[in-house]
Amino acid sequence: MNQSAASVPMAPDLRKISVKFFVDARDETPLSAFIPVFHSWIWATDGEYCDVADYSHVRHGPGIILVAHEANVSIDEEGGRRGLLYHRKQPVPGSNHHRLCHAFRAALEHCRKIEREPSLQHGIRFRGDEALLVANDRLRTPNTGATYQALAPDIEALCRELFAGERFRLRHVDDPEQRFTVVVSSDTGFDVAGVMRNLDQGHGR
């Protein structure tokens, strides 16, 4: 093994991936409006979802959570910014790149489902040009510079597909008190339909 190869840390095995896409800043839909929406999703599926948890009383909290065995979906307000958070709980087979694409696609699909929800009178739009990536496993993915260095190639590959080759930025939230977190963004004004189409055309499967 040459010296340059030896200096590159081995990428940790990504498992519990969370992805958050943010709503348009103009959205003023009350959190309570999402409770009947999520209940309707439970009724419309054969056991895919199982419960709804209401944390709307918590300022800048986890919001309204749709609970499922494989992944939770929530309208999340942590950090003072509302968005749709997809939190994968069960492992997905394949490479880290495949798992990242799977989590981002699932988050985007749920964003589109919310955008198309007829019961939300004023409609909701999500931004596609910024997302939060969180690895919810402190043991496998400690929030260190070494972890970021190891995972950056897979995250960069994902972003090249998400943003169709347009310039993008990665910002590692370098805080050992937090879970491993990276903010991905682009100056190009993508909506979620656009980045979802980019991901499909980039064959990020």
C-alpha angles and dihedrals in degrees: 000000000000123000096253092052091048091053093058110090118232112257113248120239106263113218119147102044123179124193127188127192116191128232123240109276091241094065114117100168110144114243090236089068090070095059096075089040092057092043089054089054090054092051092047096054134064100242098311091124124032113180148003123227120200117210095155090124091066113088111232088356138135093291118198116351127199105204124213136160097247101033142355122228121200145170093235129195102181114138089026093280122107119223146136111274120199112194116189112208103172123062122260117211121237138048126331089256091054091049092050092050090048093052094045093047091050091049091049092048091054091047089054090048090055092046090055095045106124095201092065096087100199096038127232129240127196126209115241096192097075134040139166119230117197129179104210096202116087093183098054097032112029113188098253137128090249091057090050092049090051096047099037095089092056092045091048091050089052092050093050087059096041094051097035094238095311118137115279139178133221121203118189111208095224100200119126089204090064132064117260103289134176127182112212119195145160133202089224110096100239122170121210093261089056097050091044089054090047091052092051093047090048088057092234095169 
